[in-house]
Amino acid sequence: SVRLWNLKSSQSTAILNLPPKSGSPFVAYDPTGKVFAITFLTENSSHIVKLFDAKNYSTGPFATFTIEHTEVANFVSGVHSSVHAETLGKAEWNNLLFSPDESYILVSTKNDGLFFLLDAFDGTLLRCFSHEDFLLTHPSSNMNGNYLYSGHLGHACFTPDGAYVVAGTDNGKVCFWSIHNKTNSKNNNNEEDNVQENGDNMSDEDKEEIKLKEIEHPSHVLEAHTSTVGCVACSPTLGVVAS
């Protein structure tokens, strides 16, 4: 369940119940505070995203999106084998975040080093972000008999103009992915070529153009840390990122 709280009281003001056997829910408000989203994993490994009016949540969600694990697997199948893609498709989500312009929802996967960008209006799976050091090891290659991941990504955020997603890695890097310019994951040179400086919304034609089954590597990488970068934050007024 998800509880809503009024900070003036020690009692929750509302309880939003989820289907039985659902995974742990995650919640995010949009930048205006007028809408909040809840996502959770169903018993059959499908991801559900529900959007609520913050003032009229008692009437239920005004929009519900279902992202099947097969849809996610198909999306990444251009890079990973079918078995690996199926594993990634069933990966739990552990966070979600609205973009500053409210057009997108960014979700991260638990321990899997991937971010997915969704259309906030219809739930369409648009992009998949990772980085060069992300690896998926087959169970036969390790003693635990499980798929193992390396190159994990930490907490992510959007730049204030909504032009980039920023996240740290477990090997000390700070990565930037361009929202408006697709990066070729197979030929990435970590340089900001043709960077679009503003955060204008993409047209419908542009959205269709980037719906490619490919995991994208960063357009730019900063390297200075000697250990895991667990969290990053962008200044809302200055061109500064803290990591």
Secondary structure, DSSP 8 states (H G I E B T S, - for coil): -EEEE-TT-SSEEEEE---TT----EEEE-TTSSEEEEEEE-TTS-EEEEEEESS-GGG--SEEEEE-HHHHHHHHTTTS-HHHHHHHHT--EEEEEE-TTSSEEEEEETTT--EEEEETTT--EEEEE--TT-EEE-GGGSTT-S-EEES-EEEEEE-TTSSEEEEEETTSEEEEEESSS---TTS--S--TT---S-----HHHHHHT--S-EE--SEEEE--SS-----EE-SSSS-EE-
